Amino acid sequence: MAATTRSPRDHAAWTRDDQALDHPAARSEITFDELYRRDFHSLVALAYGLSGSRTAAEEVVQEAFLAAHRRWGRISRYDDPGLWLRRVVLNRSVSAIRRRVAEARALTRLRARPHRPAVLPERHDELWRAVRRLPPHQAKAVVLHYVDDCTVAEIASILGCADGTVKTHLHRARRTLAGTLGHDAPRRTHDD
């Protein structure tokens, strides 16, 4: 089984608990299975109270029990291994909340970007056949600019060239397309 990484906070909790609860005389008589049956639902309720998501709460608790199982030789010596589990569940619940907030912010930023078409409309087939006949860098610059709505600087970064080179590719591509198609340069397809 692959080793999982622990957050520094979980490691600190284990270290503090190890120091506070690992007495030679302290020994829990509870088995892992008994602990699971006894504490699973209350730990899910605890995690749910922090996360607001039953699915996330169950996942956090399962991860905590997995961590306890891997360290059961040590944790079983604690007076109450359930206390150690509660600390891990609390720490992981807070971490999960932080992750969800960061993911929500990222999704908000992505939604703010202009809509890009999943499929190009067929009425533009002639245009895109002409684009595909352009030299590769010109075709890439056109697609990035007109379909993906990238700026010149973004295209330069993607293609690994200077801004001026991108402008040259776009200018030459527009000129070639205008001559090939017999009209003005291409317009952004997703503005239609």
Sequence and secondary structure as in RCSB ss.txt:
>XXXX:A:sequence
MAATTRSPRDHAAWTRDDQALDHPAARSEITFDELYRRDFHSLVALAYGLSGSRTAAEEVVQEAFLAAHRRWGRI
SRYDDPGLWLRRVVLNRSVSAIRRRVAEARALTRLRARPHRPAVLPERHDELWRAVRRLPPHQAKAVVLHYVDDC
TVAEIASILGCADGTVKTHLHRARRTLAGTLGHDAPRRTHDD
>XXXX:A:secstr
       HHHHHHHHHHHHHH  SS      HHHHHHHHHHHHHHHHHHHHS HHHHHHHHHHHHHHHHHTHHHH
TTSS HHHHHHHHHHHHHHHHHHHHHHHHHHHHHHHHS    SS  GGGHHHHHHHHTS HHHHHHHHHHHTS  
 HHHHHHHHTS HHHHHHHHHHHHHHHHHHHTSS    GGG 
